[in-house]
Amino acid sequence: MSTSPATISASGSTTDRVGSLADVHEAAERVLPDLPTDPVMEALDLNVYYGDFHAVHNVNLAFGRNEITALIGPSGCGKSTVLRCLNRMNDLVAGARVEGEVSYHGQNIYARGVDPIAVRTQVGMVFQKPNPFPKSIYDNVAYGPRVTGMKVENMDDLVEEALRGAALWDEVKDKLKQSAYGLSGGQQQRLCIARTIATKPDVILMDEPCSALDPIATSRVEDLMISLREDYTIIVVTHNMQQAARVSDRTAFFTARPDETTGNRTGLLVEYNLTSNIFSNPNDKRTEDYISGRFG
Ligand SMILES: Nc1ncnc2c1ncn2[C@@H]1O[C@H](COP(=O)(O)OP(=O)(O)OP(=O)(O)O)[C@@H](O)[C@H]1O
């Protein structure tokens, strides 16, 4: 299977206030159009159900190339559910049903005949808790290329490139054969990022990638995200609004609306805009209340 983007079908509650507009933000220095002009991915009329429960209602979003998009909102508003739709991870969740389309370079990844494994090779994912395999550092990084049958001329070079890309090489180059479990939490998360980029994806999904990390490790991963943006499109779920403000170019704010009869809370997208606008001049009162810490 080729790794070319065009060939995919070939076969929380932490509502820390965004204190100063000074940290809103480095990303504003990038001049971006109001909407992504050449989106890598789009969610089109996306609805997600878990059994009878309507978890996410009619989300439409476009993700710009070489941009970082943050998905924010209160707990249970469907951020992770939406993220998991973008590489068909919800296929693995019992009872989950997705309606609508997710387009990747114009192609619906939910169309008949699309191989979800091929999708996940192009659209990689980094999870909340670092989850290295019980293998050596080297074998963690080499794992994806090996199991996907990627043509690799020199695995040592590929492992080094991925570890350098994840800003981890200098810390691990002398202990590549040691267990990944010997690394700190922050190093493990960067190893997971190295593992993800080793298969040369196009898009990286990150589900609260720093929530298990201390502030120093968080800062390193945030720096890494900003440097990875040069080569990848990144979509990140975060509860940390400072983080969304610091790293993202665009922000999507979600909320959950209770059903009047059942009380079930269905997630919906309230507002999607440049991060600078979301944090300095939101259009919707619900966004303003959330980012100012009055709600959520
Ligand atoms: N596997 C599942 N089975 C049933 N319901 C689920 C499942 N996963 C999520 N949900 C429900 O779907 C809704 C959205 O959950 P989701 O985890 O996507 O929200 P979230 O905004 O990411 O929340 P948090 O910020 O707390 O992680 C919630 O009501 C949740 O209970």
The ligand as a Gaussian input file, in Angstrom:
#p B3LYP/6-31G(d) Opt

LIG

0 1
 N      -17.875000       4.068000      24.168000
 C      -18.911000       4.824000      24.529000
 N      -20.105000       4.263000      24.767000
 C      -21.166000       5.028000      25.132000
 N      -21.121000       6.366000      25.280000
 C      -19.943000       6.960000      25.065000
 C      -18.783000       6.237000      24.677000
 N      -17.755000       7.108000      24.522000
 C      -18.259000       8.331000      24.819000
 N      -19.551000       8.240000      25.133000
 C      -20.438000       9.343000      25.486000
 O      -20.456000      10.260000      24.418000
 C      -20.452000      11.600000      24.907000
 C      -19.242000      12.340000      24.357000
 O      -18.082000      11.732000      24.943000
 P      -16.616000      12.213000      24.554000
 O      -15.661000      11.367000      25.325000
 O      -16.489000      12.263000      23.089000
 O      -16.637000      13.700000      25.100000
 P      -15.431000      14.670000      25.427000
 O      -15.892000      16.037000      25.098000
 O      -14.204000      14.190000      24.753000
 O      -15.315000      14.471000      26.996000
 P      -14.060000      14.631000      27.978000
 O      -13.598000      16.036000      27.810000
 O      -14.640000      14.377000      29.334000
 O      -13.045000      13.613000      27.578000
 C      -20.464000      11.505000      26.433000
 O      -21.802000      11.605000      26.866000
 C      -19.927000      10.117000      26.695000
 O      -20.447000       9.589000      27.900000

